[in-house]
Amino acid sequence: MEGLADRLAAVRQRIACAAERAHRDPAGILLLAVTKVFPAAAILEAYDLGLRDFGENYVQEFEGKAPEVSALAGARFHLIGHLQSNKSAKAAELFQAIQTTDSAKLARRLNEAGRPLDVMIEVKLSDEEAKHGVDPAELPALITSVRACEHLKLRGLMTMPPWSEDPEAPRPVFRKLRELAAEHGLPELSMGMSNDLETAIEEGSTCVRVGTALFGRRKTP
Ligand SMILES: *Cc1c(COP(=O)(O)O)cnc(C)c1O
């Protein structure tokens, strides 16, 4: 089996090719290594290969890994899974960035933690019942609420389209997210995963969240 170093090189190559096609500088596209379900050792190995940004989905799971990784110089941990407001204080302690802010209440609770946090707003752009995120109609009000929070720095928007085998399928969703961000003067777009990162980069992604293509298939817990 090929190792993480090879898979990382392949992912970087995919990012570079997509950026070139889109006439974009690949330096403007953050590779967020999604380490959910994998042990702290996976984060350490990726860190040794030069990765600095890591995405985790569950506060409790990351709490278990944090003692082994939180002191890594320059490492940044991003929460990319749904956050319940009763876990917001713990999340603010463990993470430097929260990509899944989706309500004014959650923003208020994160702000009350009193720690500087980069945040993104998760937008729901599909009708799937299971997906989290703010309805686009409520986005302007939520942006206003987040911008009023002194400890939160609003960086941009994040979305998670319905899963599809076809990497072209999410293109309209990615495009819509880009339009919404532009409307509100937000510079960052977290969109694109292992299967569709090229499409996302062509549509302006500044952060691709990649798990499987780096670490292999996740075992279901
Ligand atoms: C798991 C996950 C990813 C990574 O997905 P892959 O298809 O494994 O690259 C990205 N974003 C979110 C929000 C996730 O939950």
PDBQT file of the ligand as one rigid body, heavy atoms in Angstrom, charges set to zero:
ROOT
HETATM    1  C1  LIG A 301     -15.298  13.791   6.468  1.00  0.00    +0.000 C 
HETATM    2  C2  LIG A 301     -15.407  15.177   5.951  1.00  0.00    +0.000 A 
HETATM    3  C3  LIG A 301     -14.577  15.635   4.924  1.00  0.00    +0.000 A 
HETATM    4  C4  LIG A 301     -13.554  14.755   4.210  1.00  0.00    +0.000 C 
HETATM    5  O1  LIG A 301     -14.209  13.935   3.292  1.00  0.00    +0.000 OA
HETATM    6  P1  LIG A 301     -13.359  12.978   2.315  1.00  0.00    +0.000 P 
HETATM    7  O2  LIG A 301     -14.353  12.602   1.275  1.00  0.00    +0.000 OA
HETATM    8  O3  LIG A 301     -12.915  11.828   3.144  1.00  0.00    +0.000 OA
HETATM    9  O4  LIG A 301     -12.238  13.756   1.784  1.00  0.00    +0.000 OA
HETATM   10  C5  LIG A 301     -14.686  16.962   4.540  1.00  0.00    +0.000 A 
HETATM   11  N1  LIG A 301     -15.575  17.797   5.110  1.00  0.00    +0.000 NA
HETATM   12  C6  LIG A 301     -16.396  17.391   6.093  1.00  0.00    +0.000 A 
HETATM   13  C7  LIG A 301     -17.349  18.360   6.685  1.00  0.00    +0.000 C 
HETATM   14  C8  LIG A 301     -16.356  16.067   6.534  1.00  0.00    +0.000 A 
HETATM   15  O5  LIG A 301     -17.207  15.678   7.491  1.00  0.00    +0.000 OA
ENDROOT
TORSDOF 0
